[in-house]
Amino acid sequence: MIQVDRWIEVLWFIFIFIIILLSILRLYLIRWWNKHEEIIDPEFNPKVHVVIPCKGIDINMEDNLKSVLKQKYTNFDVTAVVDSEDDPSVHLIRSLKIGIVITDPGYTGSGKVKAISTAIRDIPPEDVIVLVDSDTMVSDQWLSYLINPLRNDKMGAVSTYPFYIPDDSNNFWGLVKKIWGYLGINMMEFKPARFVWGGSVAFRRSLLDEKDFRRFTEAVSDDATLTSICMEKKLDLEYSKKATPTVFVRESKESFMEWSNRQMAISLSYKKSAFHVGILMYGLIIAYILTLIPLSLFVWWPFALGYIPYLFSISVNVNRDRKHISRTVLITLIMPFIFILNMINGNRMSHIEWRGQRYSLQK
């Protein structure tokens, strides 16, 4: 055993003890922030306008659209928005008797933002808008749970985050995306880190006054912009776990890295300080993990107790997916390295490619 000064060992143990306590405290804080019971209030019955931006045919798209239509909540309508009548999705949308709106090309934001802006511009302020992506499958109670927190006037938006499910159980990179997505769920459960996910979100039309609506129409990211508007107006963001949808995915290494780098690039363009915070956080996590190896092997075996917080993360992910335990453990172990690579790549990007379009990012 390599001998080290006793005070260094003591400092390391104090540090590890603090890390373990913080991990346990975080678990209790998450439970406390999510201790309220999600209910459906039958007296809360606003008019809801569900908007589905569509471009091409997504995986499982017909079943996804059908799931939106089969809601137990009744006071709603559904509108699909396409760029033109020639879009491949139009025939499917019409067969399901969903109303279609053609995107107004006069707006300057991303394709999805243009589509949403076209659909919501004339909706009355008191009505509720719900955005859902065409690759997203929802339950029949999704709409009821998603809109209910809007009973509170201080609520800006209610959002969810999906479970990404590989459409093929042997799709390794689809499983990587699934576990990558757990970060979004963890952030949603941790109130200070919440954000709007544009694939499933509800808000009142009054959230976007004339100034903010104009700002929205010029944005690249609908969810990042809605998050910013809620924060600036000091309105709450709620997470509805019971409205959690499913997104079926099929990924290669190239498509996953393109997607995850793009997600990070958009987030960093809206919150520039997040890059330095993220690099510091994940850099420290990686340094912590790697430092414990020689300490536990060559100095004193109890240093291995420092892996307890990491084991918490692994156990949470395994509990979410018991069918792929070995691969879930492996991917969870390497996920900090993937996140830090995403942050480095995302910070370098001055533009993104998204559904055949190129968009400049604000820097």
Helices and strands as residue ranges (DSSP letters): H 6-33, E 48-53, H 61-69, E 76-82, H 90-95, E 99-102, H 111-120, E 128-132, E 136-137, H 142-147, G 148-151, E 155-159, E 163-166, H 172-189, G 191-193, E 200-204, G 205-207, H 210-217, H 222-232, E 236-239, G 241-243, E 246-249, H 253-270, H 273-294, I 295-299, G 301-307, H 308-320, H 325-348, E 351-354, E 357-360
